[in-house]
Amino acid sequence: MSLQASSQSIGMQKCTDEETFYMHCRAAYLTVFRSSLASITSKHQLCRVLQQAGRNPSQATLNKHWTPSTTKLNFDDFCEIVKNERPTEAHELMRAFRKMDINGDGYISHSELHIVLTSRGEKMAAKEVDAIFSLADTNKDGKLDYAEFCRLMESTAEQCQIAALERLEADAKLKRQNFGNELDSPPKSLASTAVTVPQPPHKTEPDITLKKDSRSSSRPSSARSRRSSLSNAITMAASNTKSIKLAEPTSIQDWHHTCMKGSFFLEEDGGITSLQYRLTVPQTATVYLTIRPLNLSQRLEKPSSWMSVDTAVFLVSGKDTKEDSTLVCFTESRNKEKCCWKGEMSAGTYCLLPFTTGCRLRKRTRKSVTKPVTLVNRTDTGELDLTRDFRGVLSDIFEVIDLDGNGLLSLEEYNFFELRTSGENCDEEAWAVCKENFDTRKNQLSRQGFMELNLMEASERGGDPTDLWVTLEAMGYNRNLEMVEACPFLIDVYCEEGQCTLQPVSLESGHRILNTALQRSITARSEVKALRGQENILVYTYRGEHRISTVIANKTNQKVTVHVNNEQSKNCSSSRGMSVFAVEVPARTKMVCQHVLPINEHQEWTYSCVESIIPCQ
């Protein structure tokens, strides 16, 4: 019986390809772990669970996903790895075996297999080769019928998956454990739809309704879980981009103004990195603060694809520790495409922390490259040159890293670019050499000089674009030269009295002060409810003008796991990228649970969430 037929026999006839993928991932995961809430804690475990998913990971593949700094991977990480690693196909194994089959008779001797596996590629020990051959040589004639061996391997892999799927469907207790860091119904609306950045107003997206899977409920089914649940439903009106909740000061042209650019960068683990800034206010004054995505498109009718990414700024005073920091304000009002705040600020120095929820800036399924993109070519005289498309991208990158917008790169600005792309800094001596060889003005690198610098790097490598691609990917570009994993932004600060100064300080991901400020902004302005029967487990729900955010507070002395179900939400995108997930909250701590935005903000949207305690097994 085929794997597809078996899947149908256990009630999966209506599954989409994506649903089937997540079901198979979960089944593979549960052959190694008791629950999908469990984490992979070693390279050996990663290898085992990938093999159960039909992959045959090499040491190079394992090292890529399990680096020296890796301590654990969760189910979400596993699914992403499976997506990116192709399964081992029978015809590929056949092709490899035929290369070993010297006389072409369809058989491989023990000695032939021993020579290949112990001397080429990732070399195996002799004992390992003997063990493989012993299992494969069923009639003990000293020869391996590799066609039959490939069929046996393929059949065994299918049977393992079939058995896991059947067990997954039949075992109700196991099924209750399986709604960990993944979807019971895969991310059909909250993930795949929300990943696509909403189009400009004249192109509306269909209303997405998250429907509950009729096959089985994603909620914990025990009586204890039902008694310890909390349901929350909020309907939000469609947004009007022409409406202004916080008007710009009428005399703003007379205020002192400073501005600074930056960018959000999406990391491999889904985290978001951004520059942090220091704002100095010389005297007590009224301040008007805004942040918005930075449009790099030269065509008015087609703005940059990231213009719908949500942006905000948090202002924090105090020392560089979360215990000493104080949340001063955050931008929560909208003025067209800007997110803004207006109020009085005392003289002093503040941390200015840009923020985006991650609802609209997140990992996408990588598009295939239909036509290879060329970065470097040769002129008629045989000299290397940058292609027109690559020059256009470099010009946009220059625009992003020119933080103060003066058309030149200072050493400080260039070093933020170097830190992002190579992890290193350019010292004064290297900068002096740079100024001697490339176009500079006022001791700063011009746009033309930046082009010359990249051309020199390409020339030093004989036109090999490998390092250039590393730079582009670090700046958020894909292989089609599209910026898909970054969102440039512009911060403007207007001060009615005195000139404020804004200075970039560091490039960080998951800044602890930002996380604390975010929690405090939610808990200070939200409705708080306790889970039914769990007075020490609180859920804070913040309802802003354009987003909903929740924080879970665990006041008990032990860790709790909270199951979160958004399946009844409509036209919603969660920062978790899924409609059903679980959150582990350590004892006596608070944790941001999720942020939710509308997929199409020009339509009404409904946030409907059920939080419940997962009973300890």
C-alpha positions in Angstrom: 0.0 0.0 0.0 1.4 3.5 -0.9 2.0 6.2 1.7 -0.7 8.4 0.0 -3.3 5.6 0.2 -2.5 5.0 3.8 -2.8 8.7 4.6 -6.2 8.7 3.1 -7.2 5.7 5.1 -6.6 7.5 8.4 -8.8 10.5 7.5 -6.5 12.8 5.6 -8.3 12.9 2.3 -9.0 16.7 2.5 -5.5 17.7 3.7 -3.6 20.2 1.6 0.1 19.5 0.7 1.1 21.8 3.5 -1.2 20.1 6.1 0.2 16.8 5.0 3.8 18.1 5.4 3.2 19.2 9.0 1.4 16.0 9.8 4.4 14.0 8.5 6.8 16.2 10.4 4.9 15.7 13.6 4.7 12.0 13.1 8.5 11.8 12.5 9.2 13.9 15.5 7.1 11.7 17.7 9.0 8.6 16.8 11.9 10.1 18.7 10.2 12.3 21.3 7.2 11.8 23.5 5.8 15.3 22.7 6.4 18.0 20.1 7.0 20.3 23.1 10.2 18.4 23.7 13.4 19.9 22.2 16.2 18.4 20.2 19.2 18.6 22.5 22.0 17.0 20.5 23.3 16.5 17.0 22.7 12.8 17.3 19.0 13.4 18.1 18.8 15.8 15.1 20.2 13.1 12.8 17.7 10.5 14.1 14.6 12.7 13.7 15.7 13.9 10.2 16.1 10.3 9.2 12.6 9.6 10.4 11.4 12.4 8.2 13.0 10.7 5.1 16.1 12.8 5.0 19.6 11.4 4.9 21.7 14.2 6.5 25.4 14.3 5.9 27.8 15.6 8.6 28.0 18.8 6.6 24.2 19.2 6.8 24.2 18.4 10.5 27.0 20.9 11.2 25.1 23.6 9.3 22.0 23.2 11.5 23.8 22.3 14.7 26.6 24.8 15.2 29.0 25.0 18.2 26.7 27.6 19.8 23.5 25.5 19.4 22.1 24.1 22.6 18.6 23.0 21.5 16.1 23.1 18.6 12.4 23.0 18.9 9.7 21.5 16.6 9.4 24.7 14.6 13.1 24.6 13.9 12.9 21.0 12.8 10.0 21.7 10.4 12.1 24.5 8.8 15.1 22.2 8.4 12.9 19.5 6.8 11.5 22.2 4.4 15.0 23.1 3.3 16.6 19.7 3.0 15.5 17.5 0.1 14.4 13.9 0.9 16.7 11.1 -0.3 15.2 9.8 -3.6 15.5 6.2 -4.7 16.8 7.2 -8.1 19.6 9.2 -6.5 20.7 6.1 -4.4 20.5 4.0 -7.6 22.8 6.5 -9.4 25.3 6.4 -6.6 25.3 2.6 -6.5 25.8 2.4 -10.3 29.0 4.4 -10.0 30.3 1.7 -7.6 29.1 -1.1 -9.8 32.3 -1.5 -11.8 31.2 -4.4 -14.1 27.6 -3.2 -14.4 25.9 -6.5 -13.4 23.5 -4.9 -10.8 25.5 -6.1 -7.8 28.2 -4.6 -5.6 30.6 -6.8 -3.8 31.7 -6.3 -0.2 35.1 -5.2 -1.3 33.7 -2.6 -3.7 31.4 -1.1 -1.1 34.2 -1.2 1.5 36.6 0.8 -0.8 34.1 3.5 -1.6 32.6 4.0 1.9 35.9 4.0 3.7 37.9 6.2 1.3 35.6 8.8 -0.2 33.4 11.6 1.1 32.4 11.2 4.7 34.5 8.1 5.4 32.9 5.3 7.4 34.6 2.9 9.7 35.1 -0.7 8.5 32.7 -2.0 11.2 30.0 0.3 10.0 30.4 -0.9 6.4 30.3 -4.5 7.6 27.0 -3.8 9.5 25.4 -2.2 6.4 26.4 -5.1 4.2 25.3 -7.7 6.7 21.8 -6.2 6.7 21.6 -5.8 3.0 23.0 -9.1 1.9 19.9 -11.1 2.7 21.0 -14.4 0.9 24.6 -14.2 2.3 26.2 -14.6 -1.1 28.7 -11.8 -0.6 27.0 -9.5 -3.1 24.5 -6.6 -2.7 21.6 -6.4 -5.1 21.4 -2.6 -4.9 18.1 -2.2 -6.8 16.4 -4.4 -4.3 18.2 -2.6 -1.5 16.9 0.8 -2.7 13.4 -0.5 -2.9 13.7 -2.0 0.6 15.0 1.4 2.0 12.1 3.3 0.3 9.5 0.8 1.5 10.9 0.8 5.1 10.8 4.6 5.2 7.2 4.6 4.0 6.2 2.0 6.5 7.8 3.9 9.3 5.8 7.0 8.4 2.6 5.1 8.0 3.0 3.5 11.4 3.7 6.9 13.0 0.7 8.5 11.3 -1.6 5.7 12.4 -0.3 5.9 15.9 -0.8 9.7 15.9 -4.4 9.3 14.9 -5.2 6.4 17.2 -3.6 7.5 20.4 -5.7 10.2 22.0 -3.3 10.8 24.8 -0.5 11.3 22.4 -2.6 13.6 20.3 -3.2 15.9 23.3 0.5 16.3 23.6 1.0 17.2 20.0 -0.1 20.9 19.8 3.3 22.2 21.0 5.2 24.7 18.9 3.3 23.9 15.7 -0.2 24.0 14.1 -2.8 21.3 14.5 -4.0 22.8 11.3 -0.8 24.1 9.6 -0.3 27.8 9.1 -2.9 28.1 6.3 -4.1 31.6 7.2 -1.9 33.0 9.9 1.4 31.9 8.4 1.3 31.5 4.6 -1.1 34.4 3.9 0.4 36.8 6.4 3.9 36.2 5.1 2.9 38.0 1.9 3.1 41.7 2.5 -0.3 43.3 1.9 -0.5 45.2 -1.3 -1.3 49.0 -1.6 -4.9 50.0 -0.9 -6.2 49.5 -4.5 -5.2 45.8 -4.3 -7.2 44.2 -1.5 -6.6 40.7 -0.2 -9.4 38.2 0.4 -10.8 38.0 3.9 -9.1 35.1 5.7 -11.1 33.2 8.2 -9.3 30.7 10.4 -11.6 27.6 10.5 -11.4 25.0 13.1 -10.3 21.6 11.8 -13.3 19.3 11.9 -11.0 16.2 12.3 -10.0 17.0 15.8 -10.0 19.8 18.3 -6.7 21.5 19.0 -7.7 22.3 22.6 -6.6 20.1 25.5 -9.5 17.8 26.0 -9.1 17.1 29.7 -11.6 18.5 32.2 -8.8 20.2 34.0 -7.8 22.1 30.8 -11.4 23.2 30.2 -11.7 24.5 33.8 -8.4 26.4 33.3 -9.2 28.3 30.1 -9.8 31.9 29.1 -11.6 33.1 26.0 -11.1 36.5 24.6 -12.8 38.0 21.5 -12.2 41.6 20.1 -13.5 43.0 16.9 -11.4 45.8 15.3 -12.7 48.2 12.7 -11.1 48.5 9.3 -8.3 51.1 9.2 -8.5 54.3 7.2 -5.1 55.4 6.1 -6.5 59.0 5.6 -7.6 59.2 9.2 -5.2 61.0 11.7 -5.4 60.1 15.3 -2.5 62.4 16.4 -2.1 65.5 14.2 1.2 66.9 13.4 1.9 70.2 15.3 0.8 73.1 13.2 4.1 75.0 13.7 6.3 72.0 13.3 8.4 73.7 10.6 9.7 76.1 13.3 10.6 73.2 15.7 14.2 71.8 15.9 14.4 68.6 13.8 16.8 65.7 13.7 16.4 62.4 11.9 18.1 59.0 11.5 17.6 56.0 9.3 18.0 52.3 10.2 16.7 48.9 9.3 15.1 45.8 10.8 16.9 42.6 9.8 15.3 39.2 9.9 17.7 36.6 11.3 17.9 32.8 10.5 16.2 31.9 13.8 13.3 34.3 13.2 14.6 37.0 15.5 14.8 40.6 14.4 17.9 42.8 14.7 17.9 46.6 14.6 20.1 49.5 15.5 19.5 51.0 18.9 19.9 54.8 19.4 20.7 57.4 22.0 18.5 60.4 22.2 19.6 63.5 24.1 17.1 66.2 25.0 18.9 69.4 26.2 16.0 70.9 28.1 12.5 70.1 29.1 10.4 70.5 26.0 7.5 69.2 23.9 8.7 66.4 21.6 7.0 65.0 18.5 8.5 61.6 17.6 7.7 59.5 14.5 8.9 56.3 12.8 7.9 54.9 9.4 9.1 52.4 6.8 11.6 54.0 4.3 10.5 53.8 0.7 13.4 53.2 -1.6 11.3 52.9 -4.8 11.7 55.5 -7.4 8.2 54.8 -8.8 5.3 56.5 -7.0 2.8 53.9 -8.3 4.8 51.0 -6.9 6.2 51.6 -3.4 8.7 49.3 -1.7 7.3 45.9 -0.7 8.0 46.4 3.0 6.0 49.6 3.3 3.2 47.7 5.2 5.5 46.4 7.9 4.5 47.8 11.3 7.0 50.0 13.0 7.2 51.6 16.5 9.7 53.2 18.8 10.1 52.8 22.6 11.8 55.5 24.7 13.5 54.3 27.9 15.4 56.2 30.5 17.8 55.0 33.1 20.9 52.8 33.1 21.6 50.0 30.7 19.9 47.3 32.8 16.3 46.2 32.7 15.9 46.7 36.4 16.9 50.3 36.3 15.2 51.3 33.0 11.9 53.2 33.0 9.5 53.2 30.1 8.9 56.8 29.1 6.7 56.4 26.1 6.1 54.5 22.9 4.6 55.4 19.6 1.1 54.0 19.4 -0.9 56.6 17.4 -1.1 56.6 13.6 -0.6 59.6 11.3 -1.1 58.1 7.9 1.9 55.8 7.4 3.7 57.1 10.4 3.6 55.8 14.0 3.9 58.7 16.3 3.9 60.1 19.9 3.8 63.7 21.2 4.4 64.8 24.8 6.7 66.6 27.2 10.1 65.2 27.9 12.5 66.2 30.6 16.1 67.1 29.8 18.3 64.0 29.7 19.6 61.0 27.7 17.3 58.2 26.6 17.5 54.9 24.8 15.5 54.9 21.6 14.5 51.4 20.7 12.9 50.6 17.3 10.4 47.8 17.3 8.3 45.7 14.8 6.0 42.9 15.9 7.2 40.3 13.3 3.7 39.8 11.9 4.6 41.2 8.5 8.4 40.8 8.6 9.0 37.1 8.8 10.6 34.1 7.0 9.1 33.4 3.6 9.2 30.3 1.4 12.2 31.0 -0.8 11.2 31.6 -4.4 13.1 29.6 -7.0 15.4 31.7 -9.2 14.0 31.4 -12.7 16.9 33.2 -14.3 20.3 33.4 -12.6 21.2 36.9 -11.5 24.6 38.2 -12.5 26.4 40.6 -10.2 29.7 41.0 -12.1 30.4 40.9 -15.8 33.3 41.9 -18.2 33.4 44.9 -20.4 34.4 44.9 -24.1 38.0 45.5 -23.0 37.8 42.5 -20.7 37.7 44.4 -17.4 35.4 43.5 -14.6 32.4 45.7 -13.9 29.3 45.6 -11.7 26.1 44.9 -13.5 23.3 47.5 -13.7 21.0 45.5 -11.5 23.7 45.1 -8.8 24.6 48.8 -8.9 20.9 49.6 -8.3 20.9 47.3 -5.3 24.1 48.8 -3.9 22.7 52.2 -4.3 19.7 51.2 -2.2 22.0 49.7 0.4 24.0 52.9 0.5 20.7 54.8 1.1 19.9 52.6 4.0 23.4 52.7 5.7 23.7 56.5 5.2 22.0 56.9 8.5 22.1 60.7 8.8 21.0 61.1 5.1 23.9 63.4 4.1 24.8 61.4 1.0 28.1 60.2 2.5 29.3 57.4 4.7 31.2 58.2 7.9 33.5 55.5 9.4 30.8 55.0 12.1 28.1 54.4 9.5 30.3 52.1 7.4 31.2 50.1 10.5 27.5 49.3 11.2 27.4 48.0 7.6 30.6 45.9 8.2 29.3 44.6 11.5 26.1 43.5 9.8 27.7 41.8 6.8 31.0 40.5 8.1 30.9 40.8 11.9 34.1 43.0 11.8 35.0 46.6 12.2 37.1 48.8 9.9 39.8 50.5 11.9 41.2 54.0 11.4 44.2 52.7 9.4 42.0 50.7 7.0 39.7 53.7 6.7 42.6 55.9 5.7 43.6 53.4 2.9 39.9 53.4 1.8 39.9 57.2 1.5 43.1 57.1 -0.5 41.8 54.6 -3.1 38.1 55.5 -3.4 36.0 58.6 -4.0 35.5 60.5 -0.8 34.2 63.9 0.3 34.8 65.6 3.6 36.7 62.5 4.7 33.6 60.3 4.1 32.9 57.7 1.4 30.7 58.8 -1.4 28.1 56.7 -3.2 30.6 56.3 -6.1 33.3 55.4 -3.7 31.0 52.7 -2.2 30.5 51.3 -5.7 34.3 51.3 -6.3 34.9 49.5 -3.0 32.5 46.7 -4.0 34.1 46.4 -7.5 37.5 46.1 -5.9 36.3 43.3 -3.7 34.9 41.5 -6.8 38.1 42.1 -8.7 40.3 40.7 -5.9 38.4 37.4 -6.2 38.6 37.3 -10.0 34.9 38.0 -10.4 33.7 35.3 -8.0 30.4 36.7 -6.6 30.3 34.4 -3.5 31.3 37.0 -1.0 29.0 39.6 -2.7 26.1 37.3 -2.2 27.0 36.9 1.5 26.8 40.7 1.8 23.5 40.9 0.0 21.9 38.1 2.0 23.0 39.8 5.3 21.3 43.0 4.1 18.0 41.1 3.5 18.2 40.3 -0.2 17.3 37.0 -1.9 18.8 35.6 -5.1 16.4 37.6 -7.2 17.9 40.8 -5.7 14.7 41.5 -3.8 14.8 42.8 -0.3 12.6 40.4 1.6 14.2 39.9 5.0 14.7 43.6 6.0 12.7 46.7 6.4 14.5 50.1 6.3 12.9 52.8 8.4 13.2 56.5 9.2 13.0 58.1 12.6 12.1 61.8 13.0 12.4 63.8 16.2 11.0 67.3 16.5 11.7 69.4 19.6 9.9 72.6 20.3 12.7 74.0 22.5 16.4 73.1 21.9 18.1 70.9 19.4 17.8 67.1 20.2 20.6 64.8 19.1 20.1 61.3 17.9 23.0 58.9 17.7 23.2 55.2 16.7 24.7 53.1 19.5 24.6 49.3 18.8 23.2 46.7 16.4 21.3 44.1 18.5 18.7 41.4 18.4 16.2 40.8 21.2 17.5 43.7 23.3 16.6 42.9 27.0 15.6 46.5 27.7 13.3 46.5 24.7 11.7 43.3 25.8 11.1 44.7 29.3 9.7 48.0 27.9 7.4 46.0 25.6 6.0 44.0 28.5 5.5 47.1 30.6 3.7 48.9 27.8 1.3 46.0 27.5 0.6 45.4 31.2 0.2 49.1 32.0 -2.5 49.7 29.4 -4.4 46.5 29.1 -7.3 44.4 30.4 -6.1 41.6 32.7 -7.9 38.4 33.4 -7.0 35.2 35.2 -7.4 31.8 33.7 -10.4 30.1 35.1 -9.5 28.3 38.3 -5.9 29.6 38.0 -5.8 33.0 39.8 -2.0 33.1 39.6 -1.9 32.8 35.8 -2.8 36.1 34.3 -3.3 37.2 30.7 -2.9 40.9 29.8 -4.5 41.9 26.5 -3.5 45.3 25.1 -5.7 46.8 22.4 -3.9 49.5 20.5 -5.1 51.5 17.5 -3.7 49.0 15.0 -2.5 45.9 16.9 -3.4 43.6 19.8 -0.7 42.2 22.1 -0.8 39.8 25.0 1.5 39.1 28.0 1.1 36.0 30.2 2.2 36.4 33.8 3.0 33.3 35.9 2.9 34.1 39.6 3.3 30.5 40.7 6.5 28.8 41.8 6.6 26.4 38.9 6.8 26.5 35.2 3.5 26.4 33.3 2.7 25.6 29.7 -0.1 27.6 28.2 -1.9 26.4 25.0 -3.0 29.3 22.7 -5.7 28.8 20.1 -6.4 31.5 17.5 -8.4 29.3 15.1 -11.6 31.4 15.3 -9.8 34.7 14.5 -10.6 36.3 11.2 -8.4 38.4 8.9 -5.5 38.1 11.5 -1.8 37.6 11.4 0.0 36.5 14.6 3.7 37.2 15.3 3.9 33.4 16.1 3.2 32.6 12.5 0.6 30.0 13.5 -2.9 29.7 14.8 -2.2 27.1 17.5 0.9 27.0 19.7 2.1 26.6 23.2 4.1 29.0 25.4 6.3 27.9 28.4 6.3 30.5 31.1 9.0 30.1 33.8 8.0 30.4 37.5 7.3 34.0 38.7 7.9 35.7 35.3 6.0 37.5 32.6 6.3 36.7 28.9 5.0 38.3 25.7 2.7 35.7 24.2 1.9 37.2 20.8 1.2 40.3 18.7 -1.7 40.3 16.2 -2.3 42.5 13.2 -4.9 42.5 10.5 -3.8 40.7 7.3 -5.8 43.3 5.3 -6.2 46.4 7.5 -8.8 47.9 5.1 -11.2 45.2 6.3 -12.7 44.5 9.7 -10.8 41.9 11.7 -11.6 39.8 14.7 -9.2 38.5 17.3 -10.5 35.4 19.0 -8.2 33.6 21.4 -8.5 30.8 23.9 -5.7 30.3 26.4 -5.6 27.2 28.5 -3.2 25.3 30.8 -1.6 22.2 29.5 -1.8 19.6 32.3 1.6 18.2 33.4 2.0 14.7 32.1 
